Amino acid sequence: KANTSTFKDKVEREKMSRALRAKKEREQLRALRGGKGHTFVYSLTSAHSHRLEAVVFRNFIGLFILTNVVCFIIETDKSTEQRYRPFFDNLEAVSSCLFLVEYLMRLMTVHENKRYMELS
């Protein structure tokens, strides 16, 4: 029983140590950013953000991608493609603009990611 208790204590100490190291790393990154946290735009585009706005944004982009794939498949039928050509063209234009804006948002905030912080 003493060995089990010792093992549990060791695991708990390791968890605490990892948590403290992670906290210290976050504080160092925050200091590198001038004492600020991540920007709103970075939070929107980050896959790890739990903000409601970020979750909604990710789901919207995912749904838009799915819509584009479905429309692309439907567009392969000649009669449907001819009949709904204006719709497909407008969807493609809107999609291109939306994905361009998303790409630019990611490009603007790449320096906030700790893997690419040295780029700024």
Rosetta silent file (secondary structure, phi, psi, omega in degrees, C-alpha in Angstrom):
SEQUENCE: KANTSTFKDKVEREKMSRALRAKKEREQLRALRGGKGHTFVYSLTSAHSHRLEAVVFRNFIGLFILTNVVCFIIETDKSTEQRYRPFFDNLEAVSSCLFLVEYLMRLMTVHENKRYMELS
SCORE:     score description
SCORE:     0.000 S_00000001
   1 L     0.000  -34.527  179.512    0.000    0.000    0.000 S_00000001
   2 H   -65.531  -38.187  178.411    2.891    2.366    0.704 S_00000001
   3 H   -63.162  -40.087  178.724    4.251    1.800   -2.828 S_00000001
   4 H   -64.093  -44.129  178.880    0.877    2.722   -4.344 S_00000001
   5 H   -62.812  -43.510  178.773    0.716    5.866   -2.265 S_00000001
   6 H   -63.071  -42.457  179.543    4.283    6.796   -3.227 S_00000001
   7 H   -62.829  -44.194  178.465    3.532    6.186   -6.906 S_00000001
   8 H   -62.748  -41.396  178.086    0.391    8.365   -6.735 S_00000001
   9 H   -62.310  -42.232 -179.992    2.341   11.108   -4.982 S_00000001
  10 H   -63.470  -42.681  178.921    5.034   10.940   -7.656 S_00000001
  11 H   -62.889  -43.621  179.163    2.429   11.174  -10.447 S_00000001
  12 H   -62.792  -42.613  178.031    0.777   14.147   -8.740 S_00000001
  13 H   -62.273  -40.354  178.641    4.145   15.909   -8.327 S_00000001
  14 H   -64.879  -40.048  177.713    4.898   15.337  -12.031 S_00000001
  15 H   -62.166  -45.772  179.878    1.501   16.774  -12.998 S_00000001
  16 H   -63.365  -40.427  179.505    2.109   19.833  -10.838 S_00000001
  17 H   -62.749  -44.607  178.042    5.585   20.241  -12.274 S_00000001
  18 H   -63.084  -40.768 -179.889    4.245   20.103  -15.848 S_00000001
  19 H   -64.459  -41.814  179.151    1.507   22.583  -14.979 S_00000001
  20 H   -66.758  -40.239  177.139    4.008   24.994  -13.439 S_00000001
  21 H   -63.697  -41.116  179.024    6.329   24.694  -16.449 S_00000001
  22 H   -64.306  -41.260  178.628    3.406   25.350  -18.789 S_00000001
  23 H   -63.729  -43.422  179.715    2.360   28.377  -16.744 S_00000001
  24 H   -63.367  -40.837  178.587    5.906   29.736  -16.769 S_00000001
  25 H   -63.181  -42.496  177.659    6.116   29.212  -20.549 S_00000001
  26 H   -61.945  -40.375  178.931    2.812   31.082  -21.045 S_00000001
  27 H   -65.626  -38.557  177.294    4.112   33.945  -18.911 S_00000001
  28 H   -65.804  -42.850  178.010    7.326   34.105  -20.951 S_00000001
  29 H   -63.692  -40.133  178.111    5.363   34.132  -24.202 S_00000001
  30 H   -62.971  -40.360  178.142    3.098   36.842  -22.852 S_00000001
  31 H   -63.723  -38.666  177.383    6.173   38.900  -21.920 S_00000001
  32 H   -64.307  -29.615  179.132    7.507   38.451  -25.463 S_00000001
  33 L   -86.888   10.100  178.581    4.207   39.800  -26.793 S_00000001
  34 L    84.509   27.116  178.059    4.564   42.900  -24.659 S_00000001
  35 L    84.194    4.305 -178.294    2.487   41.707  -21.718 S_00000001
  36 L  -102.867  156.445  172.194   -0.590   41.058  -23.854 S_00000001
  37 L   -82.474 -167.177  178.371   -2.494   37.882  -24.485 S_00000001
  38 L   -70.763  152.809  176.714   -3.436   36.744  -27.962 S_00000001
  39 L   -73.603  163.927  178.631   -5.381   39.074  -30.205 S_00000001
  40 H   -61.732  -40.392 -178.844   -9.041   38.464  -30.966 S_00000001
  41 H   -64.289  -41.884  177.430   -8.217   37.578  -34.572 S_00000001
  42 H   -62.643  -42.336  179.072   -5.671   34.969  -33.458 S_00000001
  43 H   -61.937  -36.408  178.299   -8.204   33.492  -31.061 S_00000001
  44 H   -63.296  -41.456 -173.363  -10.727   33.245  -33.899 S_00000001
  45 H   -92.086   -8.340 -178.823   -8.376   31.326  -36.161 S_00000001
  46 L   -77.657  131.182  178.842   -6.697   29.174  -33.528 S_00000001
  47 L   -69.516  -16.128 -175.992   -7.810   25.554  -33.492 S_00000001
  48 L   -97.894   -3.181 -177.946   -7.175   25.469  -29.730 S_00000001
  49 L   -75.446  137.808  178.659   -9.367   28.428  -28.787 S_00000001
  50 L  -105.778    7.127  178.123  -12.466   27.660  -26.743 S_00000001
  51 L   -62.405  144.972  179.972  -14.009   31.098  -27.155 S_00000001
  52 H   -57.897  -42.010 -179.315  -17.584   30.973  -28.379 S_00000001
  53 H   -61.540  -39.233 -179.326  -16.721   33.232  -31.318 S_00000001
  54 H   -68.343  -40.957  178.930  -13.898   30.912  -32.375 S_00000001
  55 H   -64.368  -44.340  177.997  -16.090   27.814  -32.186 S_00000001
  56 H   -62.297  -43.520  179.732  -18.785   29.536  -34.259 S_00000001
  57 H   -61.678  -47.219  178.877  -16.170   30.718  -36.782 S_00000001
  58 H   -60.996  -43.126  179.211  -14.664   27.226  -37.145 S_00000001
  59 H   -65.963  -38.686  178.319  -18.092   25.652  -37.572 S_00000001
  60 H   -63.578  -46.788  178.898  -19.085   28.294  -40.127 S_00000001
  61 H   -62.902  -42.233  178.218  -15.914   27.729  -42.158 S_00000001
  62 H   -61.916  -43.634  178.153  -16.394   23.953  -41.952 S_00000001
  63 H   -64.422  -38.461  179.062  -19.998   24.232  -43.100 S_00000001
  64 H   -66.164  -40.285  176.536  -18.938   26.525  -45.930 S_00000001
  65 H   -62.692  -45.575  179.012  -16.299   24.028  -47.059 S_00000001
  66 H   -60.711  -42.982  177.283  -18.875   21.241  -46.962 S_00000001
  67 H   -60.044  -42.516  179.167  -21.307   23.379  -48.998 S_00000001
  68 H   -63.291  -41.500  179.668  -18.593   24.020  -51.576 S_00000001
  69 H   -64.267  -45.681  179.493  -17.797   20.318  -51.887 S_00000001
  70 H   -61.890  -45.052  179.034  -21.464   19.401  -52.318 S_00000001
  71 H   -63.985  -37.331  178.169  -21.970   22.137  -54.918 S_00000001
  72 H   -62.904  -41.354  178.729  -18.839   21.027  -56.756 S_00000001
  73 H   -66.122  -46.010  179.436  -20.213   17.484  -56.941 S_00000001
  74 H   -62.423  -36.005 -177.137  -23.650   18.694  -58.070 S_00000001
  75 H   -66.477  -16.052 -179.741  -22.014   20.958  -60.646 S_00000001
  76 L   -71.704  -18.443  174.896  -20.537   17.959  -62.453 S_00000001
  77 L   -79.414  123.721 -173.530  -23.986   17.171  -63.884 S_00000001
  78 H   -60.092  -45.734 -176.595  -24.244   19.141  -67.159 S_00000001
  79 H   -67.056  -41.398  177.874  -27.962   19.975  -66.969 S_00000001
  80 H   -66.239  -41.836 -179.826  -27.738   21.114  -63.329 S_00000001
  81 H   -60.524  -43.300  179.887  -24.575   23.076  -64.038 S_00000001
  82 H   -68.407  -40.397 -176.580  -26.228   24.956  -66.914 S_00000001
  83 H   -68.177  -40.241 -175.821  -29.434   25.593  -64.990 S_00000001
  84 L  -108.992   23.828 -178.057  -27.752   26.930  -61.837 S_00000001
  85 H   -51.669  -48.726  179.652  -24.642   28.495  -63.411 S_00000001
  86 H   -59.792  -40.020  178.571  -25.226   31.987  -61.849 S_00000001
  87 H   -62.076  -47.684 -179.137  -25.659   30.452  -58.390 S_00000001
  88 H   -63.509  -38.816  178.198  -22.487   28.390  -58.689 S_00000001
  89 H   -64.668  -43.588  179.429  -20.540   31.393  -59.987 S_00000001
  90 H   -65.978  -40.941  177.851  -21.740   33.594  -57.117 S_00000001
  91 H   -61.802  -40.721  178.741  -20.970   30.872  -54.562 S_00000001
  92 H   -64.200  -40.338  179.151  -17.469   30.537  -55.975 S_00000001
  93 H   -65.503  -46.111  179.790  -16.915   34.306  -55.780 S_00000001
  94 H   -63.847  -42.256  179.789  -18.177   34.519  -52.187 S_00000001
  95 H   -61.646  -44.542 -179.859  -16.125   31.452  -51.230 S_00000001
  96 H   -60.329  -43.794  179.546  -12.973   32.882  -52.734 S_00000001
  97 H   -65.558  -44.213 -179.643  -13.419   36.137  -50.826 S_00000001
  98 H   -62.422  -45.647 -178.866  -14.209   34.376  -47.556 S_00000001
  99 H   -70.530  -30.185  174.526  -11.243   32.035  -47.786 S_00000001
 100 H   -64.782  -44.771  179.497   -8.966   34.931  -48.776 S_00000001
 101 H   -62.817  -43.121  178.196  -10.040   36.857  -45.676 S_00000001
 102 H   -61.338  -44.150  179.424   -9.476   33.787  -43.493 S_00000001
 103 H   -61.635  -44.140  179.540   -6.025   33.259  -45.009 S_00000001
 104 H   -64.410  -36.627  176.806   -5.094   36.915  -44.460 S_00000001
 105 H   -61.871  -43.652  179.240   -6.276   36.683  -40.838 S_00000001
 106 H   -66.534  -38.785  179.586   -4.020   33.684  -40.287 S_00000001
 107 H   -66.495  -38.568  179.560   -1.133   35.417  -42.038 S_00000001
 108 H   -64.656  -29.869 -172.549   -1.581   38.554  -39.897 S_00000001
 109 L  -110.284   10.104 -176.684   -1.405   36.574  -36.670 S_00000001
 110 H   -59.672  -31.890 -178.326    1.205   33.913  -37.491 S_00000001
 111 H   -68.946  -15.574  178.082    3.747   35.651  -35.242 S_00000001
 112 H   -78.958  -17.436  177.951    1.509   35.013  -32.210 S_00000001
 113 L   -77.525  131.251 -174.381    1.989   31.271  -32.586 S_00000001
 114 H   -63.431  -24.781  177.841    4.946   30.182  -30.470 S_00000001
 115 H   -69.058  -26.855 -174.991    6.276   27.982  -33.314 S_00000001
 116 H  -118.694   16.875 -175.811    6.611   31.022  -35.585 S_00000001
 117 H   -59.911  -30.045 -177.903    7.277   33.770  -33.051 S_00000001
 118 H   -71.230   -9.179  178.790   10.777   34.383  -34.433 S_00000001
 119 H   -75.145  -19.805 -176.765    9.236   35.561  -37.733 S_00000001
 120 L   -81.176    0.000    0.000    8.053   38.828  -36.215 S_00000001
